[in-house]
Structure formats: structure tokens, C-alpha cells
Amino acid sequence: MTRAEWAARLEARAAEAEQLGALAPVAAVLRNVLAELETVDGLPTARPAPDVMLTLAEAAERLNVPKRWLTENRHQLPFLKHYARGTVRASAADLARWIATR
């Protein structure tokens, strides 16, 4: 049985329990099992965490550099995102990857 088949089977059992009006919270228990199934093997199957956008001050603090250094080098740093009206933010995920390669 594949992981997907097992998940479908558990979902069907949860729906049956709800239909029967089970006195024990069987449906809730089975859905909790389904949630745990999402992290089988210690890895989430999908749903990556949303990226956090840092201010230049926060990014400078993580890099232990002055904010001015980021501003002066903003066009060469791949983790910086440029928005309208000169707003610049740093992707926390991209910054972490960039630091890891240094």
C-alpha cells in the first residue's frame, strides 16, 4: 500500500465515523493521524513555510554588516528584492542560503 492509498483509506474511515455519528471522536482521531502522516520520514510532504521578508536593518544584523553596506551592494546581492518607490527587503530563506554558501 502506498502512502497516498493509506491516507485515502484513513480519510474514508473518518468520513464513515462522522456519518455513523460515532460517540467517540473517531473522526477527529483519524484526522490527527492524517496530519501526522504529513511528516512521515521526518519531512513534510508539501506546504513549505512562507518566506519572511526582512528589513535592511534586520538583514544587516544577520550578516553583521552595516545597513549602508547592503544599500551600496544591493544590486549584487541575490537575496534582496526591489519593490516600488525604492523599497528593498531581504528574503530570509534566500539570505540563509546565501550565508550557507559563504
N, C-alpha and C positions, 0 to 999 in steps of 0.2 A: 504494500500500500504506500502510495506517495504521500508526501506531506500535505499536498493540496487535497487529495482524496480524504485524508484523515480530518482535515479542517472542515470539509464539506459535510462529512458524516457527523461530526460534533455539532455543527450548526443545525443540521436536520433534527438531531436529538433534542437540542434546545428548543426548537420550534414545536416539536411534539409535546414536550413537557409543558410549554405555555398553553398549547391547545387543550391539553387534558386538565389544566388548572391544578397542576401539582402543588400539594401543600408545602412541600419543602422547596426551597428556592433553587430547584434543579437547573432551570434555565439560566439563572444568574451564575451558578457554579460552572456550568458548561461554557458560558461566555467568558468567564475568568480563565478557564483552561485555554480557550481560543486566544485570549490576549497573551497568555504565557507562551503559546505556540509561536507567536510572532518572534520570540527571541530564542528559539531552539538553536543550538550550537553557539549561543552567546552573541549572535549577530541579529540585528533587526532585519526583517525581510524587505522592508521598504521604509517609507516615511522618514527621509532624512530630516534632521533638525534644521529649522530655518536659520539662515545666516544672520548674524548680528552685525550691524553697521556701526563702526566706531567713529568717534570724532577724531580729528587730527591730534588733539591733545591726548586722547586715550591710546591711539596708535603709537605716538611718540613715547609715551610712558612704557608701553610693552616692549618697544625697541631700545629703550634707554638712550634716546637721542632727543635733541631739541626739536620742538614743533617746527621751527624755521627750516631745519634740515629736510623735513618731509615736504614742506612747501616748495623749497628750492629744487627738489628732485622729484616732484610729483608726477612728471610725465614719464619717468623711467621706472616707476615702482608699480608692478602689476596688480598689487592689492588695493590700490587707490582707485576709487570710482568718482568720476567727474559728473556733477549734476548742473542744472541750470543756475544761472546767477553766480557762478564761481564756487558753489558749494562742493566740497570734497569730503568723502567719507572713506573709511577703510573697511574692507570686508574682513571680519575676524577669522573666517575659515581660510581665506586666501593669505592673510597675514601669517597665520600659523604654519601653513605650507611653505611660505617663503622663508620664514625663520628656520624651519626644519632643513631646508636645503643649504643653509649658510653654515 
